[in-house]
Amino acid sequence: MRNYLRACVSVAVATAGIVAGQSNANADPLLPDCSDGWQSATLTTTPVPLENLESDGAGGFYLSASDIGELRHIDADGTVRTVLSGLVHPGGIRVAGNFVYFVTGDHFTAPTGELVRYDPTTGELVTLVTGLNMPNGLLLLPDGDLLVATSRDVHGISRYRPSTGEFTAGWADVPGANGLALAPDGRSVYTTDLTFQVEQIPLDAPHEVHRVLGVPDHVVLPDDLDATASGELYLADHAVGSVDRIDPATGTACTIVTGVVKPAPIRIPPDGPTSVRIAHDPDGWVLYVTAADGTLRRMVPPPGVDLTPGVRPH
């Protein structure tokens, strides 16, 4: 997806002061800083960008390495192994029950992609949906359905029902849809798109798309995101290189970490964080962040910041 996004992101990064030839920046000049007290640690570093992540429910994570076509797993003790290889640009991942769902074809030059179900116990792979136009984000809903964000589709978000195999193309009209997150009450979803917007969509009225934040107030390239029970969003900004905290009620945002970009003398955005997940560990609820620099980071909030998530389907 990054080659395509470099064309889309030129306006945003120029506005933010991040242009080709500029050295790595350590701050987002457009948003207030709210990083005080956050503790960040790198859990693993790979030589290739990481596109997405999902908790396995046992202290580990599944990771997609889109550029080399791999699905990886990191155990709670930090051991990393390749689970699947030979995939065509894997993107979003979700765990539901005993299965791992993921999409392939997450690249502008890739052929149409697929929604695939993987059984970690047996190793079985089942292709559920084909012909997806650059599928990127993936989300599990409370009723067990899956939403697929397709970044090269005029409609943007489709819906798949595992219990029946029913597929609803164009379930919601968000052209260039990217990341997906469930709202804390489980009755709506948040999405990001390639026009630099964050939107909210009611599950019972998917064609009523409500803008939450975007240009010109929040000039970033929003990628994947997650939501807390209190309603705050945590967003991976793939262009500026930050993780942002958003209050959808007021449309305000700030950055909790910046400078998360590929280590190089010259920046070629987008090269920042790609996905954010809230997960539980011995310290309580924390953030996990994947990025184009190949890292998986663990971010512990300061006292007073509650990352308890809302509805969590299984």
N, C-alpha and C positions, 0 to 999 in steps of 0.2 A: 504493500500500500504506500510505502514511503515515496517511491518515485512519482506517483500520481499526486500525492499531497504536496510535494515540493512546488508544483505548479499552482496548486490551490492556496498555498500558505503565503505566497509572496507578499500580498497586500498586508496581511496581519503582521508578519514579522518585520516588515518595513515600518509599519506604524509603531510597533513596540521597540524599534531601534535595534533589531536583531537582523543583520543582513550578512550575506556571504562575504567573507573576508574579515568579519569582526571576531575578536577573540572570545573565548567562553565567558559568558556573563554569570554573575552570581546573584542577580536579583531581577525581579519583574518590575520594570519601572512604572507599570500602569496600575498596580494593586498595592494596598497597604500590606505591611509585613505583620504576620501573627505567628511567627515561628518560635517565639520565646518558650522555652521549656520542653519543646519536642526533642526526643532522643531518637537518632537514626543509626541503624547498624546494617551493614551489608551481609546478607546470608550466603549468597553465592554470586560469582561473577563468571560469565561465559564469554567466549570470544565473538558471539553473534547476538544480535538484538533479540530481546524477548517481547512478544506481542501481547500475551494475555496470561491470566492465572486464575486458578480456582482452588479453594480449600478442599482437601479430601476428607475432612471431618475428623481426622486423626492426628492433626498437628503438622501434616505435610501439604504439599501443593502440586497440582499439575500446571505445567508451563508450556506455552507454545512458542517454538522458535521458527517463525514463519519463513525466514530467508533460506533456511537449510531443510525445511520440511520435516521437522521433528516435534513430537509431543514428549515432554520430559516430566519426570516426577522428582521432587525433593522430599525426602523423609524428614520426620521431626528432628532427627539427629544431624541433618544437613547433608546426607548422602544423596547425590544426584545421579539418576540413571535415565537412559533413553528408553521410553516405553514403546513408541512407534516411530518409524522412519519412512522415508520415501513418500511422504505426504506432499500435496501441492499447496504450499502456503497456508498452513493451518492458522486459524484466528481464535475467535471466542471459544471458551470452554465452560461447561457447567456440569456439576455432579448431581444426579438425581437417583436416589436409591442405590442400587448396585451398578449403575451405568454411568459412564462418562460420555457426555455429548460434546461434539466440537464441529466447527465448520472448516472447510477448506476453500481455496480459491481467493484468499484475502490479498490480492495484488491486482493493480490496474492492468497488467499485461497477462494475467493468468486466464485460462479458460474459465467458463462458468464453474461455480463451486458446488459443494455438497454439504448437507447436514448428515453427520455420521454418528452412530452409536457404538461405543466401545465397551466391552465387558472385561474388566481387569482380571477377573477370575479365570475366564476361559480363553481370553485373547480374541474373542470373536468381534469382527467388525461388520456392521450392517449399515449400508447407505440408505437413508430415509428419504431424502429429497435431493434432486439434482437440478441443474439449470439455474443456480442462484448467481446473481450478478454482483460479484465481489462481496460475499458475506463477511462481516467483520464481527459485530457485537452479537452476543447470545445471552438470553435471560430465561430463567425458570420462573414460571408463574405459580401462584398458590394452588391452582387447580391442576397443576402438572403439565400444562401446555408450555411450549417454548416459543419465544419471540426471536426472530433473526433480523438483524439490521444489515441491509445490503447497501453498501456505499456507492455502487454504480447503478442504482435503480431509481427511477423517477418516483416510485411510491415509497421505497425505503424500508418499511418494516413489514414482515410477513409473520404468520402464526402457524405453528405445527402442533397437532394434538397426538401425542404418542399412543394414547389409548385406542384410537381409531385409525390413525394414519391420515387424518384430514389435514389438508394444507390450504391455508388462506393466503394467497399472494396479495400484496398491497393492502394488508390489514390496516395500516395507518400510513398516511401520506406525509413522509418526512424525507424529501429527496436528499441523497447523500448521507443517510443515517449511519451512525458510527457506534458509540457506546450505548449501553442500556443498564438501567438500575431500577429496582422495585422501590416505590415510595413506601414510607414506614407503615402506612395502614394497609398496604397490599391492594389498594383499589385503583392505583394509577402507576404509571411508569415514567421515569425520566429518560430522555435520550439526548445525544449530542449529534451534530451533523457537520458536514464539511463547509457550511457557510458560517461557521464559528458561533453557532447558537446552542443553547441548552433549552429543551422543551419538556413539557409535561403532558401526558396523554392519559385520559381516563380509560380504564379497561372496558367500561360499559358504553363508551362513546369514542371509539378510536379515531374518528375523523375530526374530533375537536382538539386540535393541537394548540397548546397554550405556551407562548414564549415565556421563559423564566429569566434568561439573561443572555446577552450577546453583544455584538458590535452595535454601537460604538463604545458601550460601557465596559465591556470585557473582551478585549482584543487578544484572543488566544486561539489555539487550535485544540478544542476540547476532544479528548479521546474517551477512554472508559471512565466509569465513576461508580460510587457506592453511596448509600444513604444511611443515616442514623435514625434511631427511634424519635429523636427530637426534631427531625426534619432537615438537618443540615446535610449538604452534599459534599463529598470529597472527590475532586476531579483531577485527572491526569492531563496536564497541558503539554501536548506533544511538540509545540513550537517554542515557547518561552523556556521550557525546561523546569517547570514547577509543579507542585501539587497544591491545588487551591481549595479553600473551604468556602462554600457558597451557602447563603441563607436565601432559599427560594421565596420566602415571605416578603423580604425587603429588596431582593435583587442585588444584594451587596456581596462582595467577595474579598478574600485576602489570601496570602500565600503562607503555607506552613513549612515549605522547603523550596529552595531554588537552586539553580546551578546543576540540575540533574540532566546532563547532556553528555554526549560522547566526548571522551578525552582526546582532543586534537587541537593543534594550533589554530585551525580555521574551522568554523562551524558551517555545516550544511544542513539547516533545518529542513524538515522536522526531525529532531534527534533526541527528544526528551522522553518523559514518562509515558507509558502506553496503557497501563491499567492499574486500578486501585481496588483492593478488597479489604473489608473489615472481617477479621477473624479473631477467635479467642485463643489465648495462650496463657502461660502461668501468670503473666502480669495483668491479665484481664483482656479487654477488647483493644486491639491494636490495628494499625494499618499495614498492609503489605502492598508494595509498589514494584511493578516491573518497568523496565525502561529500555530504550534503544541502545544504551551503553552495555547491555548484557547483564545487568544486575537485578537481583531480587532484594529489596530493602524492607526492613521491619522498622516501623515508626511508632514509638510509644508516646502517647499524649501526655501533656503536663497535668498536674492535679486540677480538677475543675472542668476538664474537657471530657465529656462522656461520649464514648464511641459505641455504646450499646446499639445494635442494629434494630430495625423494625422487624416486620414479618420475614421469616426465613423459610422458604419452601424446602422440602427434602425429597 
